[in-house]
Amino acid sequence: MNDLNPPVVVAPSEIAAAFDSICLAPDALEALEQSARASDLADLPLLKSGEWARFSAEVHGAFAARDHLIIKGLPVSAHGATLLLTARTIGAAFRTYRGGQIIKQFTMSPWTTELSHTTREGEFHTDLNTESVSPAITAMQCLEPDPGAPRYGVNRVARLTDMLTFLAECADAKTLHFLTQERVTMLNDRSLSSWSGRAVEGDVLRYHPETLRAAARRSGEFVPALAERIAGVARAAMAVSAPFGLERGDVLLLSNHRTLHYRGECSVVFKRYPTEFSSRSVFILHAGRERANS
Ligand SMILES: [Fe+2]
């Protein structure tokens, strides 16, 4: 198998300097979100520059080869404006949330069971997998690394093509069949949205163990094979991925259609128990589709 570590692109100093001047103003995120909603940011002078074209082409190249990459050397802005601009390289049609927000921030907490920011180990999944059209790209920027890194807060990305090859090679026909042939239902317990179909349809993968379990619970059917299939997917995803850390400022861009992602258990260091602690904090956004390299 190829090198499992994510490809790394280092942002040139001109790009980092331009990001500094655009992203560090107090209202930078608001202005960028507004312009992303209205014009796709195309009016920004930086996006018309030769530096941007070269940077963007390098990001596209790494993404095309491995369906994910890490970008280093960018500044971190307090509200995540840098992530929005970075994701514009390969992402289009940003998803908006409450109040037209594009960027969300998650800080890990020992006091929640919410999957987005619990300190418990997560499972390999795709994001927003019960929506009628799942987002093509997930983008993440590390604001604060896990205080227990590198042992805690590790990330993994498993490519669909590698998992299918692995399952075929180790003759795990049941898991292969489950992913590519079986009709399954995934249910989001919170939004009550559900989706039915094959986990792999065409070249789009949708998968989240929690939503599969929730659908099985709701239908009242005891599905003894489901736990076994989920374990089979986890085994394959582990085998074709490697753990990696994110340092402050690192941006991870990944295909939410062609990869599964995972976050290991996180740690916290209390400053004053129980409410003040340092922990992993990240900005997240989703792009509806991939942008062609222009
Ligand atoms: Fe996720």
Residues whose N, C-alpha, C, O or C-beta is under 5 A from the ligand:
A	BS01	LIG	D127
